[in-house]
Amino acid sequence: MPATKLTGNNGVDNDAPPNPPRRGFLRAGPVLAAGLVLPAAAARAQTLPAERWTATWGAAPAGPPPSTSATLSLSNQTLRLIVHASVGGSLVRIRLSNEMGGTPLTIGAARIALRASGASTIAGTDRQLLFGGRPAITIPGGAPALSDAAELAIPAFADLAVSLYLPGAALATTLHNIALQTSYVSTAGDRSAAPSLPVQRTLSTWPFLAEVDVSGAQSGLSAVSALVVLGDSLSDGQASTANANRRWPDALARRMQLELGVAGNIGVVNRGISGNCLLTDYASSLLAGRDGLERFDRDVLGTAGARWLLALIGINDIVYSAPSNPIPSDTLIGGHMQLVARARARGLGVIGATLLPFEGQAYYNPAREAVRQRFNDWMRSAGAHDAIADFDAALRDPGRPTRLNPAYDSGDHLHPNDAGYQAMARAVPLAVFS
C-alpha cells in the first residue's frame, strides 16, 4: 500500500514509492578468499553437519534514503536489531545486505541472542556469528553476506537480538524503512556481547539485516519450508501497533501453528515494503524498494526454504497512475502472471490475493476503483493460482463494499487496524499448506 510520506504523519499516502536466484545469492555470501587457515573455534563452525535451512524472519532491503542528511550515520558503534522469529530451530545464521550501498561495509563483530526486553538479552543465549570462520567481514557495495551457522535453541515466536559492531564510519544506505519495531544504537565501542546494551539512540528501521534462518528442530517440530509474502504497506503492517508483531503475516504464522500443528511449522517471511509497486520504480522514493518484478529473485527465490509465495501487491500501481487514465487492469494482471510463472518455474506454490477497498482515501476515484474491481474479478475467476486469499471480501464494508469495514479501518481508509490485520490472517486458506 502507499507509504506515508517521510515528511508527514497524516495517515494519507502522499508520495510515490520512490537479482539472482537463491543458489547464486548464497554463493555470494561470505566475502573471503579461499584457502585461509582457520582458527580452532572457527573450524568447529565449519564442521557442523549440513542442514536444511528455513527463513524464520526476513525483511526486504531498500534504499538508499533520499539524502545523506536523512541517512543514519554510525561510527565505532553497535547496532542491536530486534526481530521476531516465526519458527524455531537449533542452528541459526543471518543474511546481511549492503546491496544499496556504494562503498564497502565492515562488520567488526556480529552476535545473536534471545531478547529479554528492550535492548537486553537473555543470559546464556548470546552466540558469536562468524563469516567463513572469521569474526569480521567487509561486504562490498551492492553485495550481500551470509554468516556461518551457530548453535542456538530458538523457540517459535521468540524475539531475537542481532548485534552488529561497525568499527569504522558507516552510512545505513541499505535498510528496511518501516520496521514497526524499536531497535538500538549503542554508545561508542564494540558492545555486541553486552547483555544490556548502553543505548545512545533508538531506531524504527532495520539497517543491513535482511534475513534470519534456522535449521534443526525445536519442540519436536522441524521447519523445512517457508511462505514468502511479497507486498507493500498492507503486508509491511503500516498502521498496526508498533512493537507488538500485529502485521497480518505475523498473525498468520501464529494461526498456522495453532491450527495445523506439525504441518503448520512453516517460516513466514514478510517481504512487504511500504510504497512498493509491482511494475514501477520511483527514483525519488527508493525507500519504497525496487518494483516487485525486479526484486522477485532476491526477495522470494533467494529466501531460504521458500516453498510458497503469497502476493498481495498492485494497489500502489493503481493509485499512483494517472487519475483519469489509470493503469489498465490487463497490465496489472500481466505482471501477476509473471509472478506466477517465475514462482512455479522454481517449484513454489502460489497464493493470490484480492486488493482491499480504499474509498475515502485521498487517491480514490471511480476510474481507479474500476481497475481494482476488474483485477479482483480476474483474481477470483481465472484459476491462475493454487489458492486465493480474498482479503477484499473479508475486510470490505457489507453496506458499502468500496470502503473498508469501519471495524477494520485504521482511519486512513486504506490501511487496516490491528483487528483488520487479524481478519486478513483468517482469510488465508490453510488447506494449501497441509
C-alpha positions in Angstrom: 0.0 0.0 0.0 1.2 3.5 -0.4 3.7 4.6 2.2 3.1 7.7 4.2 5.4 10.4 3.0 8.5 10.7 5.1 8.0 14.4 5.9 4.5 13.9 7.3 2.4 11.7 9.5 -1.1 12.4 8.5 -2.1 8.8 7.7 -2.5 9.6 4.0 -0.2 8.3 1.3 1.2 11.4 -0.2 4.3 10.2 -2.0 5.1 7.7 -4.7 7.4 5.0 -3.8 10.5 6.3 -4.6 18.8 -10.4 -8.8 20.0 -13.6 -8.7 18.3 -16.9 -7.8 18.9 -18.4 -4.4 21.9 -20.5 -5.2 23.7 -17.7 -6.9 22.9 -15.4 -3.9 24.3 -17.9 -1.4 27.5 -18.2 -3.3 27.9 -14.5 -2.9 27.7 -14.9 0.9 31.0 -14.8 2.9 33.2 -12.4 1.0 36.5 -14.0 1.9 39.4 -15.5 -0.1 39.6 -19.3 -0.3 42.4 -21.2 1.4 42.7 -19.2 4.6 43.9 -21.1 7.7 41.0 -21.0 10.2 41.4 -20.8 14.0 40.2 -23.7 16.0 36.9 -22.2 17.1 36.2 -21.2 13.5 37.0 -24.6 12.3 34.3 -26.0 14.5 31.7 -23.7 13.0 32.7 -25.0 9.6 32.3 -28.7 10.6 28.7 -28.5 11.8 26.6 -31.0 9.8 24.9 -29.9 6.6 21.4 -28.7 7.4 18.3 -27.7 5.5 17.8 -24.0 6.2 14.5 -22.2 6.6 14.0 -18.4 7.0 12.3 -17.7 10.3 12.3 -13.9 9.7 13.0 -11.6 6.8 12.5 -8.0 5.6 13.1 -6.6 2.2 16.1 -4.3 2.0 15.6 -1.0 0.2 17.2 2.4 0.0 19.3 4.5 0.0 17.4 7.3 1.8 16.7 10.3 -0.4 19.5 12.4 1.0 22.6 11.9 3.1 21.1 14.2 5.8 18.3 11.6 6.3 20.8 8.7 6.4 21.7 7.2 9.7 25.5 7.7 10.3 27.4 5.3 12.5 31.0 5.1 13.7 32.5 2.8 16.2 29.1 1.8 17.4 27.0 -1.3 17.8 23.5 -1.9 16.3 21.2 -4.1 18.3 18.4 -5.1 15.9 15.3 -6.7 17.3 13.3 -9.2 15.1 10.6 -11.8 15.8 11.1 -15.4 14.8 8.2 -17.3 13.2 9.6 -20.9 13.6 12.2 -22.3 15.9 15.4 -24.3 15.3 18.7 -25.4 16.9 21.0 -23.7 14.4 20.9 -20.1 13.3 22.5 -17.9 10.7 21.9 -14.3 9.4 21.9 -12.6 6.0 23.3 -9.1 5.8 22.8 -6.7 2.9 24.9 -3.8 1.6 23.1 -4.1 -1.7 22.1 -0.4 -1.8 25.4 0.8 -0.6 28.0 2.3 -2.8 31.0 1.7 -0.6 32.3 -1.4 1.4 30.6 -2.1 4.7 32.8 -3.5 7.5 31.2 -5.6 10.2 33.7 -5.9 13.1 31.7 -8.4 15.1 28.2 -10.0 14.9 26.3 -11.8 17.5 22.8 -13.2 18.1 20.8 -13.9 21.3 17.3 -14.3 22.6 16.0 -10.9 23.6 14.8 -10.4 27.2 13.3 -6.9 26.9 14.3 -3.6 25.4 18.0 -3.8 24.5 18.8 -6.6 26.9 19.4 -10.3 26.1 18.7 -13.5 28.0 21.7 -14.8 29.9 23.4 -17.8 28.3 21.9 -17.3 24.9 24.5 -15.0 23.3 26.3 -16.5 20.3 29.1 -15.2 18.1 28.4 -15.3 14.4 31.4 -15.9 12.1 31.8 -15.3 8.3 33.8 -18.0 6.6 35.3 -18.8 10.1 36.3 -15.2 10.7 34.7 -12.8 13.2 34.7 -9.8 10.9 33.7 -9.3 7.3 33.8 -6.4 4.7 30.8 -6.5 2.4 31.3 -4.8 -1.0 28.8 -2.2 -2.1 26.0 -3.9 -3.9 26.5 -7.3 -2.2 25.0 -9.5 0.5 26.8 -11.7 3.0 25.7 -14.9 4.8 27.1 -15.9 8.2 28.2 -19.3 9.3 25.9 -21.4 11.4 25.8 -21.0 15.2 24.2 -23.3 17.7 21.3 -21.7 19.5 18.0 -23.1 20.6 15.4 -20.7 19.2 11.7 -21.2 20.2 9.0 -20.3 17.7 7.9 -16.7 18.1 11.0 -15.7 20.1 12.3 -12.1 20.0 15.9 -12.2 18.7 18.6 -9.5 19.2 21.1 -9.3 16.3 24.1 -7.2 17.3 26.4 -5.7 14.6 29.5 -3.8 15.6 30.6 -1.2 13.0 34.2 -0.3 13.7 34.5 2.5 11.1 32.3 5.1 9.7 29.2 3.7 8.0 26.0 5.0 6.5 22.9 3.0 6.7 22.1 3.2 3.0 20.6 -0.3 2.9 17.7 -0.7 5.3 14.1 -1.7 5.7 12.4 1.6 6.4 9.2 0.8 8.4 10.1 -1.8 10.9 7.3 -1.1 13.5 9.9 -2.4 15.9 12.3 -0.5 18.2 16.0 -1.3 17.7 19.0 0.3 19.3 22.3 2.1 18.6 25.0 1.9 21.3 27.4 4.4 22.7 30.9 4.1 21.4 32.6 0.7 21.2 32.1 -2.9 20.4 29.1 -3.6 22.7 27.9 -6.6 20.7 28.4 -9.1 23.6 26.9 -6.8 26.3 23.9 -8.3 28.0 22.4 -4.9 28.4 23.3 -2.5 25.6 24.3 1.0 26.6 21.9 2.9 24.3 22.7 6.2 22.6 19.5 6.3 20.5 16.7 4.1 19.2 15.7 3.2 15.7 12.4 2.3 13.9 14.2 0.8 10.9 16.3 -2.4 10.2 19.6 -1.4 8.7 21.7 -4.1 6.9 19.8 -7.1 8.3 17.7 -9.0 5.6 17.1 -12.4 7.0 17.5 -14.9 9.9 17.5 -18.6 9.1 17.1 -21.6 11.3 17.8 -25.3 10.9 17.1 -28.3 13.1 14.0 -28.9 15.3 12.6 -27.4 18.4 9.8 -28.9 20.5 9.5 -31.9 18.1 8.7 -29.7 15.1 11.0 -29.4 12.1 10.6 -26.4 9.9 11.6 -27.3 6.4 9.9 -24.7 4.3 8.8 -21.0 4.2 6.0 -18.9 2.9 7.2 -15.6 1.4 4.8 -12.7 1.4 5.5 -10.2 -1.4 3.8 -6.9 -1.0 3.6 -3.3 0.1 2.5 -1.4 3.2 -0.5 -3.7 3.7 1.9 -6.5 4.4 4.5 -4.3 6.0 1.9 -3.6 8.7 1.5 0.1 8.3 -0.9 1.5 11.0 -0.6 -1.6 13.2 0.6 -1.3 16.8 4.4 -1.0 17.0 6.5 -3.4 19.0 3.5 -5.9 19.0 4.0 -8.0 15.8 0.4 -7.4 14.7 1.1 -7.4 10.9 -1.1 -10.0 9.2 1.9 -12.2 8.3 2.7 -12.4 12.0 -0.8 -13.3 12.8 -0.9 -15.9 10.0 2.3 -17.6 11.4 0.6 -18.0 14.8 -2.6 -19.3 13.2 -0.8 -21.8 11.1 1.0 -23.4 14.0 -2.1 -23.3 16.2 -4.5 -24.9 13.6 -2.2 -27.1 11.5 0.2 -28.4 14.2 3.3 -30.0 12.6 2.1 -29.2 9.1 1.9 -25.5 10.1 5.5 -25.2 11.3 6.3 -23.1 8.3 8.5 -20.0 8.3 6.6 -16.8 7.4 8.8 -14.2 5.8 7.4 -10.7 5.3 8.9 -9.0 2.2 6.4 -6.2 2.2 7.8 -2.7 1.6 5.6 0.4 2.3 5.1 2.2 -1.0 6.1 -0.7 -3.2 4.7 -1.3 -6.7 4.6 -4.4 -8.8 5.6 -2.8 -12.0 7.2 0.7 -11.4 10.2 2.1 -9.6 10.2 5.7 -8.4 13.7 7.3 -8.3 12.5 9.9 -5.8 11.4 7.3 -3.3 14.0 4.5 -3.1 12.9 3.6 0.4 9.9 2.1 -1.2 12.1 -0.5 -2.9 12.5 -1.8 -6.4 9.4 -3.0 -8.1 8.1 -6.4 -7.3 9.1 -8.0 -10.5 12.6 -6.6 -10.2 13.2 -7.7 -6.6 11.4 -11.1 -7.0 14.5 -13.2 -7.4 16.3 -11.7 -4.4 13.3 -11.4 -2.0 11.3 -14.5 -2.9 13.5 -17.1 -4.6 16.5 -16.0 -2.5 14.7 -16.8 0.7 16.0 -19.9 2.5 13.4 -22.7 2.2 11.0 -20.8 0.1 8.1 -23.2 -0.8 5.1 -20.9 -1.2 4.5 -17.3 -2.4 1.6 -15.1 -1.3 1.4 -12.0 -3.5 -0.6 -9.0 -2.3 0.6 -6.2 -4.5 -0.7 -3.8 -7.1 -2.8 -1.1 -5.3 0.1 1.3 -5.5 0.4 0.7 -9.2 -3.3 1.8 -9.4 -3.3 4.8 -7.1 0.0 6.3 -8.4 -1.2 6.0 -12.0 -3.0 8.9 -13.8 -6.3 9.8 -12.2 -8.3 9.9 -15.4 -6.3 7.2 -17.2 -5.1 4.7 -14.6 -3.1 1.6 -15.3 -5.1 -0.9 -17.4 -6.2 -3.9 -15.4 -4.7 -6.2 -18.1 -1.3 -4.6 -17.5 -1.5 -5.4 -13.8 -2.8 -8.9 -14.5 0.1 -9.5 -16.8 2.6 -8.6 -14.1 0.9 -11.0 -11.7 1.0 -13.8 -14.3 4.8 -13.2 -14.4 5.0 -13.7 -10.6 3.1 -17.0 -11.0 5.2 -18.2 -13.9 8.5 -17.4 -12.2 7.4 -18.9 -8.9 6.2 -22.1 -10.5 9.4 -22.4 -12.5 11.2 -22.8 -9.2 8.6 -25.2 -7.8 6.8 -22.7 -5.5 3.1 -22.9 -4.8 1.4 -19.6 -5.4 -1.4 -17.9 -3.4 -3.0 -14.8 -5.0 -4.8 -12.1 -3.1 -7.5 -9.6 -3.9 -6.9 -5.9 -3.4 -8.6 -4.1 -0.5 -11.1 -1.3 -0.9 -10.0 2.2 -0.4 -12.9 4.6 -1.0 -12.4 7.7 1.3 -8.6 7.7 0.8 -7.0 10.6 -0.9 -6.2 8.7 -4.1 -9.6 7.2 -4.6 -11.7 7.9 -7.7 -14.1 5.9 -9.8 -11.6 5.2 -12.6 -9.1 3.7 -10.2 -11.8 1.7 -8.4 -12.8 0.2 -11.7 -9.3 -1.1 -12.2 -9.3 -2.7 -8.7 -12.7 -4.3 -9.3 -11.6 -5.8 -12.7 -8.4 -7.1 -11.2 -10.2 -8.7 -8.3 -12.7 -10.3 -10.6 -9.9 -11.8 -12.6 -8.1 -13.0 -9.4 -11.3 -14.8 -8.2 -12.2 -16.4 -11.6 -9.0 -17.1 -13.6 -7.8 -20.1 -11.7 -4.2 -19.0 -12.2 -3.2 -19.6 -8.5 -3.1 -22.6 -6.2 -5.4 -20.7 -3.8 -6.8 -17.2 -3.3 -6.9 -15.1 -0.2 -9.9 -12.9 -0.7 -8.9 -10.0 1.5 -11.4 -7.7 -0.2 -14.3 -9.9 0.8 -13.0 -10.3 4.3 -12.5 -6.5 5.0 -15.0 -4.6 2.9 -18.0 -2.8 4.4 -21.0 -5.1 3.7 -23.2 -2.0 3.3 -20.7 -0.1 1.0 -18.2 -2.6 -0.5 -16.0 0.1 -2.0 -14.9 1.0 1.6 -13.2 -0.8 4.4 -15.4 -2.1 7.1 -15.2 0.7 9.8 -14.3 -2.0 12.4 -11.2 -2.8 10.4 -10.2 0.7 9.2 -7.2 2.4 10.9 -8.7 5.7 9.9 -7.0 6.5 6.6 -9.5 4.3 4.7 -6.7 2.2 3.2 -4.7 0.5 5.9 -6.4 -1.9 8.3 -6.1 -1.6 12.1 -4.9 -4.5 14.3 -8.3 -6.2 14.0 -8.3 -5.8 10.3 -4.9 -7.4 10.0 -6.2 -10.3 12.1 -9.1 -10.7 9.7 -6.6 -10.8 6.8 -4.7 -13.6 8.5 -8.0 -15.5 9.0 -8.8 -15.1 5.3 -5.8 -17.1 4.1 -6.8 -20.6 3.2 -4.7 -23.1 5.1 -5.6 -26.2 3.0 -2.8 -25.3 0.6 -0.2 -25.9 3.3 -1.5 -29.3 4.6 
